[in-house]
Amino acid sequence: MERRLTEEQVTKTIMAWLSATGWEIVCFDFPQSGTGTVLHLNRELSASKNKGSVIPDIVAYKEQRVVFFENKDRFVYDDFVKVNHLRTTADYSDAIAELLVGYEYDRIAYGVGLPQTKGVLKKLKEHEACIDFALLVDKDQRVEVCLDKESVFVSVL
């Protein structure tokens, strides 16, 4: 049986690909590392400092575009719900604005990074309304952009 890529491998591979294609890594988080940047709910929405907080796996910037990634070692529906909440509400607008101070951007896209496994394309298709993009990492750790609704991975140069 072939070993599945770990979430950390998916994250590292996507970060390397982003860097190689001209993206600046704003912040990142490896599973259980505590290295990431925490996005807290806007003050008026939360009575607790950490309740409802989100830690993006990767945030990157290029040519006035920002991408927020949630990466996994397999399809997880709850992460699509989390990404959809980030992209369709302003609940984290204060934290996102604070994170992106100094960056000039006109577009933010939210998506996922996943291993390319049997059945993942079907699941992505079923839940693509929840995300703006999806990147897949194959067993040779090559990255494929399989969904890009906002054309954030198309170079403007």
N, CA, C and O atoms as a DFTB+ gen file, in Angstrom:
628 C
 N C O
     1  1       0.835      -1.191       0.000
     2  2       0.000       0.000       0.000
     3  2       0.879       1.254       0.000
     4  3       1.829       1.373       0.774
     5  1       0.539       2.159      -0.871
     6  2       1.316       3.394      -0.998
     7  2       1.017       4.342       0.153
     8  3      -0.138       4.523       0.540
     9  1       2.075       4.950       0.700
    10  2       1.902       5.894       1.821
    11  2       1.274       7.184       1.343
    12  3       1.578       7.687       0.261
    13  1       0.396       7.705       2.170
    14  2      -0.267       8.969       1.883
    15  2       0.654      10.113       2.307
    16  3       1.386       9.996       3.289
    17  1       0.614      11.212       1.565
    18  2       1.353      12.405       1.960
    19  2       0.776      12.951       3.256
    20  3      -0.438      12.929       3.461
    21  1       1.643      13.440       4.128
    22  2       1.174      14.061       5.366
    23  2       0.761      15.506       5.085
    24  3       1.101      16.073       4.046
    25  1       0.024      16.086       6.025
    26  2      -0.351      17.498       5.900
    27  2       0.899      18.376       5.840
    28  3       0.940      19.345       5.081
    29  1       1.909      18.044       6.631
    30  2       3.147      18.822       6.612
    31  2       3.825      18.744       5.246
    32  3       4.320      19.754       4.748
    33  1       3.854      17.557       4.632
    34  2       4.451      17.419       3.300
    35  2       3.675      18.231       2.266
    36  3       4.270      18.872       1.399
    37  1       2.351      18.202       2.359
    38  2       1.520      18.989       1.444
    39  2       1.846      20.469       1.616
    40  3       2.036      21.182       0.631
    41  1       1.912      20.931       2.861
    42  2       2.191      22.342       3.145
    43  2       3.579      22.742       2.649
    44  3       3.725      23.769       1.986
    45  1       4.593      21.949       2.960
    46  2       5.958      22.275       2.516
    47  2       6.073      22.295       0.996
    48  3       6.739      23.162       0.430
    49  1       5.423      21.336       0.339
    50  2       5.485      21.272      -1.123
    51  2       4.809      22.488      -1.744
    52  3       5.336      23.081      -2.685
    53  1       3.655      22.857      -1.226
    54  2       2.952      24.033      -1.765
    55  2       3.743      25.306      -1.482
    56  3       3.819      26.184      -2.341
    57  1       4.330      25.423      -0.297
    58  2       5.152      26.609       0.003
    59  2       6.337      26.711      -0.955
    60  3       6.648      27.801      -1.435
    61  1       6.998      25.596      -1.238
    62  2       8.133      25.600      -2.172
    63  2       7.664      26.005      -3.567
    64  3       8.331      26.782      -4.250
    65  1       6.518      25.478      -3.987
    66  2       5.970      25.820      -5.300
    67  2       5.605      27.304      -5.360
    68  3       5.912      27.981      -6.341
    69  1       4.953      27.807      -4.315
    70  2       4.598      29.228      -4.279
    71  2       5.846      30.099      -4.379
    72  3       5.885      31.040      -5.171
    73  1       6.856      29.792      -3.585
    74  2       8.105      30.566      -3.616
    75  2       8.754      30.513      -4.996
    76  3       9.228      31.529      -5.503
    77  1       8.775      29.332      -5.599
    78  2       9.399      29.161      -6.915
    79  2       8.637      29.905      -8.008
    80  3       9.211      30.225      -9.049
    81  1       7.360      30.183      -7.789
    82  2       6.555      30.892      -8.786
    83  2       6.333      32.362      -8.414
    84  3       5.439      33.014      -8.953
    85  1       7.151      32.877      -7.492
    86  2       7.161      34.308      -7.214
    87  2       6.263      34.796      -6.100
    88  3       6.123      36.004      -5.910
    89  1       5.650      33.890      -5.358
    90  2       4.807      34.285      -4.234
    91  2       5.663      34.515      -2.998
    92  3       6.655      33.822      -2.776
    93  1       5.269      35.493      -2.200
    94  2       5.901      35.741      -0.900
    95  2       5.058      35.048       0.164
    96  3       3.845      35.247       0.229
    97  1       5.701      34.239       0.993
    98  2       4.994      33.585       2.082
    99  2       4.839      34.599       3.216
   100  3       5.833      35.039       3.794
   101  1       3.613      34.965       3.532
   102  2       3.328      35.924       4.597
   103  2       3.418      35.221       5.948
   104  3       4.025      35.738       6.886
   105  1       2.806      34.035       6.041
   106  2       2.886      33.225       7.248
   107  2       2.496      31.795       6.904
   108  3       1.896      31.533       5.861
   109  1       2.847      30.873       7.799
   110  2       2.496      29.472       7.585
   111  2       2.403      28.774       8.929
   112  3       2.861      29.280       9.954
   113  1       1.795      27.596       8.891
   114  2       1.641      26.795      10.095
   115  2       1.781      25.329       9.723
   116  3       1.137      24.855       8.787
   117  1       2.621      24.614      10.457
   118  2       2.698      23.173      10.301
   119  2       1.815      22.541      11.368
   120  3       1.636      23.121      12.440
   121  1       1.262      21.368      11.097
   122  2       0.361      20.738      12.067
   123  2       0.985      20.613      13.460
   124  3       2.126      20.171      13.601
   125  1       0.242      20.997      14.462
   126  2       0.626      20.919      15.870
   127  2       1.937      21.637      16.207
   128  3       2.561      21.321      17.220
   129  1       2.366      22.593      15.378
   130  2       3.638      23.275      15.635
   131  2       3.462      24.550      16.454
   132  3       4.373      24.965      17.171
   133  1       2.294      25.165      16.343
   134  2       2.080      26.428      17.042
   135  2       2.808      27.594      16.408
   136  3       2.967      28.639      17.040
   137  1       3.261      27.435      15.149
   138  2       4.034      28.485      14.487
   139  2       3.174      29.472      13.718
   140  3       3.664      30.524      13.307
   141  1       1.908      29.157      13.516
   142  2       1.066      29.966      12.643
   143  2       0.553      31.236      13.271
   144  3       0.704      31.466      14.471
   145  1      -0.053      32.051      12.442
   146  2      -0.677      33.293      12.862
   147  2      -2.158      33.027      13.115
   148  3      -2.863      32.502      12.254
   149  1      -2.613      33.391      14.298
   150  2      -4.000      33.149      14.687
   151  2      -4.863      34.311      14.225
   152  3      -4.554      35.473      14.487
   153  1      -5.954      33.982      13.531
   154  2      -6.954      34.976      13.155
   155  2      -8.095      34.867      14.155
   156  3      -8.780      33.847      14.226
   157  1      -8.287      35.918      14.918
   158  2      -9.364      35.941      15.905
   159  2     -10.607      36.560      15.275
   160  3     -10.515      37.409      14.388
   161  1     -11.760      36.122      15.745
   162  2     -13.007      36.756      15.335
   163  2     -12.955      38.238      15.684
   164  3     -12.301      38.631      16.650
   165  1     -13.634      39.049      14.906
   166  2     -13.736      40.469      15.237
   167  2     -14.262      40.603      16.659
   168  3     -15.110      39.825      17.096
   169  1     -13.761      41.578      17.361
   170  2     -14.030      41.758      18.796
   171  2     -15.522      41.679      19.140
   172  3     -15.895      41.060      20.137
   173  1     -16.359      42.291      18.334
   174  2     -17.786      42.326      18.664
   175  2     -18.478      40.968      18.490
   176  3     -19.629      40.810      18.897
   177  1     -17.801      40.002      17.897
   178  2     -18.412      38.695      17.637
   179  2     -18.036      37.626      18.652
   180  3     -18.628      36.547      18.653
   181  1     -17.068      37.903      19.514
   182  2     -16.585      36.854      20.399
   183  2     -16.405      37.359      21.823
   184  3     -15.816      38.413      22.061
   185  1     -16.927      36.581      22.758
   186  2     -16.738      36.906      24.170
   187  2     -15.435      36.314      24.685
   188  3     -14.949      36.710      25.745
   189  1     -14.871      35.374      23.948
   190  2     -13.635      34.703      24.338
   191  2     -12.547      35.026      23.327
   192  3     -12.812      35.106      22.127
   193  1     -11.328      35.211      23.805
   194  2     -10.234      35.591      22.914
   195  2      -9.951      34.534      21.849
   196  3      -9.726      34.883      20.690
   197  1      -9.958      33.257      22.212
   198  2      -9.563      32.219      21.262
   199  2     -10.718      31.441      20.652
   200  3     -10.521      30.719      19.674
   201  1     -11.898      31.568      21.197
   202  2     -13.035      30.835      20.652
   203  2     -13.303      31.281      19.214
   204  3     -13.425      32.472      18.930
   205  1     -13.389      30.307      18.324
   206  2     -13.651      30.612      16.926
   207  2     -12.439      31.054      16.142
   208  3     -12.570      31.427      14.976
   209  1     -11.257      31.025      16.744
   210  2     -10.065      31.467      16.020
   211  2      -9.690      30.468      14.933
   212  3     -10.013      29.283      15.011
   213  1      -8.998      30.980      13.914
   214  2      -8.585      30.198      12.753
   215  2      -7.098      30.423      12.541
   216  3      -6.609      31.547      12.660
   217  1      -6.375      29.346      12.224
   218  2      -4.948      29.459      11.899
   219  2      -4.766      28.950      10.476
   220  3      -4.800      27.740      10.250
   221  1      -4.573      29.853       9.506
   222  2      -4.371      29.403       8.128
   223  2      -3.062      28.626       8.017
   224  3      -2.084      28.946       8.693
   225  1      -3.049      27.603       7.161
   226  2      -1.825      26.827       6.965
   227  2      -0.785      27.606       6.171
   228  3       0.412      27.506       6.442
   229  1      -1.242      28.384       5.188
   230  2      -0.342      29.256       4.412
   231  2      -1.123      30.510       4.039
   232  3      -2.293      30.438       3.663
   233  1      -0.466      31.651       4.147
   234  2      -0.961      32.894       3.558
   235  2       0.179      33.390       2.685
   236  3       1.315      33.503       3.146
   237  1      -0.121      33.688       1.417
   238  2       0.916      34.133       0.486
   239  2       0.421      35.339      -0.309
   240  3      -0.779      35.584      -0.434
   241  1       1.400      36.086      -0.846
   242  2       1.109      37.341      -1.543
   243  2       1.907      37.413      -2.845
   244  3       3.085      37.060      -2.899
   245  1       1.225      37.882      -3.892
   246  2       1.899      38.130      -5.174
   247  2       1.017      39.054      -6.008
   248  3      -0.185      38.825      -6.145
   249  1       1.627      40.100      -6.563
   250  2       0.967      40.972      -7.540
   251  2      -0.435      41.403      -7.103
   252  3      -1.403      41.254      -7.849
   253  1      -0.528      41.928      -5.909
   254  2      -1.766      42.452      -5.333
   255  2      -2.830      41.373      -5.093
   256  3      -4.021      41.668      -4.991
   257  1      -2.377      40.125      -5.005
   258  2      -3.283      39.024      -4.704
   259  2      -2.810      38.326      -3.434
   260  3      -1.610      38.194      -3.194
   261  1      -3.762      37.884      -2.630
   262  2      -3.463      37.162      -1.398
   263  2      -4.228      35.840      -1.447
   264  3      -5.385      35.788      -1.865
   265  1      -3.559      34.778      -1.012
   266  2      -4.224      33.473      -0.928
   267  2      -4.094      32.923       0.483
   268  3      -3.031      32.996       1.099
   269  1      -5.182      32.376       0.981
   270  2      -5.250      31.702       2.282
   271  2      -5.493      30.222       2.020
   272  3      -6.442      29.853       1.328
   273  1      -4.628      29.376       2.576
   274  2      -4.735      27.929       2.386
   275  2      -5.131      27.206       3.659
   276  3      -4.690      27.553       4.755
   277  1      -5.965      26.204       3.496
   278  2      -6.180      25.174       4.509
   279  2      -5.715      23.878       3.844
   280  3      -6.268      23.472       2.821
   281  1      -4.720      23.239       4.411
   282  2      -4.147      22.028       3.832
   283  2      -4.473      20.819       4.696
   284  3      -4.597      20.925       5.916
   285  1      -4.607      19.684       4.054
   286  2      -4.870      18.442       4.774
   287  2      -4.191      17.284       4.048
   288  3      -3.730      17.420       2.915
   289  1      -4.141      16.142       4.732
   290  2      -3.593      14.930       4.114
   291  2      -4.692      14.116       3.431
   292  3      -4.429      13.076       2.827
   293  1      -5.945      14.616       3.540
   294  2      -7.092      13.962       2.918
   295  2      -8.224      14.988       2.879
   296  3      -8.134      16.044       3.507
   297  1      -9.282      14.676       2.146
   298  2     -10.457      15.548       2.101
   299  2     -11.129      15.568       3.478
   300  3     -11.418      14.517       4.050
   301  1     -11.374      16.776       4.004
   302  2     -12.091      16.943       5.274
   303  2     -13.162      18.014       5.043
   304  3     -12.850      19.187       4.838
   305  1     -14.417      17.593       5.078
   306  2     -15.525      18.496       4.793
   307  2     -15.527      19.727       5.709
   308  3     -15.783      20.837       5.244
   309  1     -15.248      19.544       6.994
   310  2     -15.267      20.668       7.942
   311  2     -14.304      21.784       7.539
   312  3     -14.561      22.954       7.822
   313  1     -13.202      21.433       6.885
   314  2     -12.269      22.466       6.433
   315  2     -12.855      23.274       5.281
   316  3     -12.565      24.464       5.151
   317  1     -13.666      22.652       4.453
   318  2     -14.338      23.384       3.385
   319  2     -15.351      24.359       3.984
   320  3     -15.518      25.472       3.486
   321  1     -16.019      23.940       5.047
   322  2     -16.953      24.819       5.751
   323  2     -16.192      26.005       6.355
   324  3     -16.645      27.146       6.270
   325  1     -15.031      25.726       6.967
   326  2     -14.209      26.792       7.572
   327  2     -13.738      27.788       6.506
   328  3     -13.821      29.001       6.701
   329  1     -13.248      27.269       5.387
   330  2     -12.785      28.141       4.301
   331  2     -13.953      28.968       3.766
   332  3     -13.801      30.163       3.511
   333  1     -15.100      28.346       3.599
   334  2     -16.261      29.071       3.096
   335  2     -16.676      30.184       4.060
   336  3     -17.077      31.263       3.622
   337  1     -16.585      29.934       5.348
   338  2     -16.913      30.969       6.337
   339  2     -15.953      32.157       6.204
   340  3     -16.381      33.310       6.250
   341  1     -14.668      31.876       6.040
   342  2     -13.684      32.952       5.858
   343  2     -13.986      33.771       4.605
   344  3     -13.897      34.999       4.622
   345  1     -14.340      33.092       3.530
   346  2     -14.499      33.788       2.243
   347  2     -15.839      34.485       2.078
   348  3     -15.965      35.367       1.229
   349  1     -16.841      34.116       2.862
   350  2     -18.177      34.680       2.645
   351  2     -18.656      35.599       3.762
   352  3     -19.748      36.160       3.678
   353  1     -17.846      35.756       4.809
   354  2     -18.238      36.663       5.893
   355  2     -17.093      37.643       6.163
   356  3     -15.970      37.462       5.692
   357  1     -17.404      38.659       6.916
   358  2     -16.382      39.616       7.351
   359  2     -16.012      39.378       8.812
   360  3     -15.467      40.267       9.465
   361  1     -16.303      38.186       9.328
   362  2     -16.098      37.892      10.746
   363  2     -14.643      37.996      11.199
   364  3     -14.375      38.196      12.384
   365  1     -13.706      37.863      10.267
   366  2     -12.279      37.921      10.599
   367  2     -11.601      39.113       9.931
   368  3     -10.376      39.149       9.821
   369  1     -12.383      40.079       9.487
   370  2     -11.836      41.197       8.705
   371  2     -10.777      41.993       9.462
   372  3      -9.793      42.425       8.861
   373  1     -10.956      42.193      10.756
   374  2      -9.961      42.952      11.532
   375  2      -8.633      42.201      11.584
   376  3      -7.574      42.796      11.382
   377  1      -8.685      40.897      11.853
   378  2      -7.463      40.097      11.946
   379  2      -6.764      39.999      10.589
   380  3      -5.536      40.048      10.516
   381  1      -7.536      39.861       9.528
   382  2      -6.948      39.777       8.185
   383  2      -6.302      41.108       7.821
   384  3      -5.197      41.131       7.280
   385  1      -6.979      42.213       8.111
   386  2      -6.403      43.540       7.831
   387  2      -5.109      43.740       8.606
   388  3      -4.138      44.277       8.073
   389  1      -5.094      43.307       9.866
   390  2      -3.876      43.435      10.680
   391  2      -2.743      42.572      10.123
   392  3      -1.597      43.017      10.061
   393  1      -3.059      41.346       9.720
   394  2      -2.048      40.457       9.151
   395  2      -1.450      41.035       7.871
   396  3      -0.259      40.868       7.607
   397  1      -2.272      41.709       7.082
   398  2      -1.833      42.186       5.763
   399  2      -1.429      43.660       5.742
   400  3      -1.348      44.265       4.673
   401  1      -1.176      44.241       6.920
   402  2      -0.682      45.620       6.968
   403  2       0.621      45.688       6.166
   404  3       1.512      44.856       6.337
   405  1       0.715      46.679       5.298
   406  2       1.920      46.852       4.491
   407  2       1.824      46.174       3.125
   408  3       2.682      46.399       2.271
   409  1       0.811      45.360       2.905
   410  2       0.602      44.715       1.607
   411  2      -0.508      45.443       0.866
   412  3      -1.569      45.730       1.420
   413  1      -0.239      45.732      -0.388
   414  2      -1.251      46.362      -1.231
   415  2      -1.909      45.251      -2.044
   416  3      -1.258      44.611      -2.870
   417  1      -3.198      45.023      -1.810
   418  2      -3.870      43.911      -2.483
   419  2      -5.264      44.324      -2.935
   420  3      -5.908      45.177      -2.326
   421  1      -5.711      43.696      -4.018
   422  2      -7.060      43.957      -4.504
   423  2      -7.908      42.687      -4.566
   424  3      -9.083      42.726      -4.928
   425  1      -7.289      41.566      -4.206
   426  2      -8.008      40.302      -4.291
   427  2      -7.505      39.342      -3.218
   428  3      -6.299      39.187      -3.028
   429  1      -8.430      38.706      -2.524
   430  2      -8.097      37.642      -1.582
   431  2      -8.879      36.406      -2.006
   432  3     -10.080      36.475      -2.268
   433  1      -8.184      35.279      -2.069
   434  2      -8.837      34.015      -2.414
   435  2      -8.545      33.008      -1.307
   436  3      -7.491      33.036      -0.672
   437  1      -9.500      32.128      -1.100
   438  2      -9.422      31.139      -0.025
   439  2      -9.589      29.752      -0.623
   440  3     -10.510      29.508      -1.403
   441  1      -8.680      28.836      -0.248
   442  2      -8.782      27.504      -0.820
   443  2      -8.053      26.453      -0.024
   444  3      -7.701      26.641       1.140
   445  1      -7.837      25.332      -0.697
   446  2      -7.279      24.155      -0.045
   447  2      -6.100      23.600      -0.821
   448  3      -5.966      23.786      -2.031
   449  1      -5.244      22.904      -0.066
   450  2      -4.168      22.100      -0.639
   451  2      -4.371      20.676      -0.143
   452  3      -4.515      20.441       1.057
   453  1      -4.381      19.729      -1.072
   454  2      -4.648      18.329      -0.735
   455  2      -3.736      17.410      -1.536
   456  3      -3.243      17.798      -2.595
   457  1      -3.508      16.196      -1.042
   458  2      -2.802      15.214      -1.865
   459  2      -3.710      14.779      -3.016
   460  3      -4.932      14.733      -2.879
   461  1      -3.099      14.468      -4.127
   462  2      -3.866      13.963      -5.264
   463  2      -4.094      12.471      -5.027
   464  3      -3.196      11.653      -5.226
   465  1      -5.291      12.138      -4.607
   466  2      -5.639      10.759      -4.298
   467  2      -6.873      10.354      -5.091
   468  3      -7.574      11.195      -5.655
   469  1      -7.117       9.074      -5.122
   470  2      -8.293       8.564      -5.810
   471  2      -9.542       9.159      -5.160
   472  3      -9.704       9.084      -3.942
   473  1     -10.395       9.730      -5.943
   474  2     -11.646      10.270      -5.442
   475  2     -11.610      11.724      -5.019
   476  3     -12.663      12.324      -4.804
   477  1     -10.419      12.310      -4.892
   478  2     -10.356      13.696      -4.396
   479  2     -10.979      14.676      -5.388
   480  3     -11.616      15.642      -4.967
   481  1     -10.814      14.454      -6.681
   482  2     -11.391      15.366      -7.673
   483  2     -12.918      15.364      -7.596
   484  3     -13.548      16.412      -7.732
   485  1     -13.508      14.201      -7.380
   486  2     -14.965      14.101      -7.242
   487  2     -15.440      14.892      -6.026
   488  3     -16.430      15.620      -6.104
   489  1     -14.741      14.750      -4.913
   490  2     -15.121      15.475      -3.695
   491  2     -14.924      16.983      -3.860
   492  3     -15.740      17.774      -3.386
   493  1     -13.842      17.376      -4.532
   494  2     -13.629      18.808      -4.797
   495  2     -14.764      19.364      -5.638
   496  3     -15.269      20.452      -5.361
   497  1     -15.167      18.629      -6.657
   498  2     -16.248      19.070      -7.541
   499  2     -17.550      19.227      -6.753
   500  3     -18.297      20.184      -6.956
   501  1     -17.814      18.269      -5.847
   502  2     -19.042      18.315      -5.049
   503  2     -19.088      19.518      -4.107
   504  3     -20.167      20.006      -3.773
   505  1     -17.925      19.992      -3.682
   506  2     -17.871      21.059      -2.673
   507  2     -17.137      22.311      -3.156
   508  3     -16.710      23.132      -2.344
   509  1     -16.993      22.457      -4.458
   510  2     -16.233      23.599      -4.984
   511  2     -16.890      24.937      -4.705
   512  3     -16.224      25.969      -4.787
   513  1     -18.164      24.955      -4.380
   514  2     -18.833      26.214      -4.038
   515  2     -18.278      26.814      -2.747
   516  3     -18.479      27.999      -2.480
   517  1     -17.588      26.013      -1.949
   518  2     -17.048      26.465      -0.660
   519  2     -15.666      27.103      -0.772
   520  3     -15.193      27.721       0.182
   521  1     -15.014      26.960      -1.925
   522  2     -13.622      27.397      -2.049
   523  2     -13.427      28.197      -3.335
   524  3     -14.224      28.111      -4.269
   525  1     -12.337      28.982      -3.358
   526  2     -11.969      29.721      -4.565
   527  2     -10.948      28.960      -5.404
   528  3     -10.888      29.121      -6.623
   529  1     -10.142      28.127      -4.737
   530  2      -9.109      27.384      -5.464
   531  2      -8.790      26.082      -4.750
   532  3      -9.099      25.897      -3.573
   533  1      -8.155      25.180      -5.507
   534  2      -7.646      23.932      -4.928
   535  2      -6.350      23.579      -5.645
   536  3      -6.278      23.578      -6.873
   537  1      -5.330      23.279      -4.846
   538  2      -4.064      22.786      -5.364
   539  2      -3.897      21.353      -4.892
   540  3      -4.170      21.029      -3.736
   541  1      -3.444      20.499      -5.802
   542  2      -3.219      19.097      -5.471
   543  2      -1.737      18.791      -5.567
   544  3      -1.050      19.273      -6.468
   545  1      -1.248      17.985      -4.630
   546  2       0.153      17.562      -4.596
   547  2       0.168      16.069      -4.894
   548  3      -0.499      15.286      -4.218
   549  1       0.945      15.674      -5.924
   550  2       1.003      14.250      -6.257
   551  2       2.095      13.544      -5.466
   552  3       2.832      14.179      -4.711
   553  1       2.198      12.235      -5.640
   554  2       3.146      11.427      -4.856
   555  2       4.601      11.825      -5.105
   556  3       5.463      11.564      -4.266
   557  1       4.882      12.454      -6.249
   558  2       6.226      12.947      -6.548
   559  2       6.406      14.387      -6.090
   560  3       7.402      15.033      -6.418
   561  1       5.447      14.877      -5.337
   562  2       5.423      16.217      -4.760
   563  2       5.470      17.327      -5.821
   564  3       6.159      18.336      -5.677
   565  1       4.707      17.088      -6.883
   566  2       4.457      18.119      -7.894
   567  2       3.101      18.739      -7.589
   568  3       2.191      18.058      -7.116
   569  1       2.971      20.036      -7.864
   570  2       1.740      20.767      -7.553
   571  2       0.950      21.017      -8.831
   572  3       1.502      21.411      -9.858
   573  1      -0.351      20.778      -8.741
   574  2      -1.259      21.056      -9.846
   575  2      -2.366      21.968      -9.345
   576  3      -2.997      21.691      -8.325
   577  1      -2.599      23.058     -10.068
   578  2      -3.735      23.929      -9.775
   579  2      -4.933      23.294     -10.476
   580  3      -5.020      23.319     -11.704
   581  1      -5.850      22.728      -9.705
   582  2      -6.977      22.046     -10.354
   583  2      -8.259      22.864     -10.310
   584  3      -9.238      22.518     -10.971
   585  1      -8.263      23.949      -9.538
   586  2      -9.404      24.861      -9.492
   587  2      -8.858      26.240      -9.149
   588  3      -8.071      26.385      -8.214
   589  1      -9.275      27.253      -9.907
   590  2      -8.804      28.623      -9.670
   591  2      -9.867      29.599     -10.168
   592  3      -9.689      30.242     -11.203
   593  1     -10.964      29.708      -9.434
   594  2     -12.103      30.533      -9.838
   595  2     -11.762      32.012      -9.950
   596  3     -12.322      32.719     -10.787
   597  1     -10.842      32.483      -9.108
   598  2     -10.482      33.895      -9.074
   599  2      -9.257      34.214      -9.923
   600  3      -8.804      35.358      -9.941
   601  1      -8.714      33.226     -10.625
   602  2      -7.511      33.376     -11.467
   603  2      -6.347      33.987     -10.698
   604  3      -5.595      34.795     -11.243
   605  1      -6.197      33.602      -9.437
   606  2      -5.111      34.156      -8.634
   607  2      -3.760      33.537      -8.978
   608  3      -2.721      34.126      -8.681
   609  1      -3.760      32.368      -9.593
   610  2      -2.495      31.728      -9.936
   611  2      -2.063      31.984     -11.371
   612  3      -1.073      31.420     -11.837
   613  1      -2.814      32.842     -12.080
   614  2      -2.448      33.250     -13.422
   615  2      -1.633      34.524     -13.297
   616  3      -2.105      35.513     -12.736
   617  1      -0.428      34.509     -13.811
   618  2       0.451      35.682     -13.671
   619  2      -0.087      36.852     -14.484
   620  3      -0.558      36.685     -15.609
   621  1      -0.009      38.035     -13.891
   622  2      -0.453      39.244     -14.593
   623  2       0.685      39.879     -15.379
   624  3       0.489      40.871     -16.082
   625  1       1.859      39.309     -15.257
   626  2       3.002      39.889     -15.988
   627  2       3.075      39.378     -17.396
   628  3       3.973      39.762     -18.146
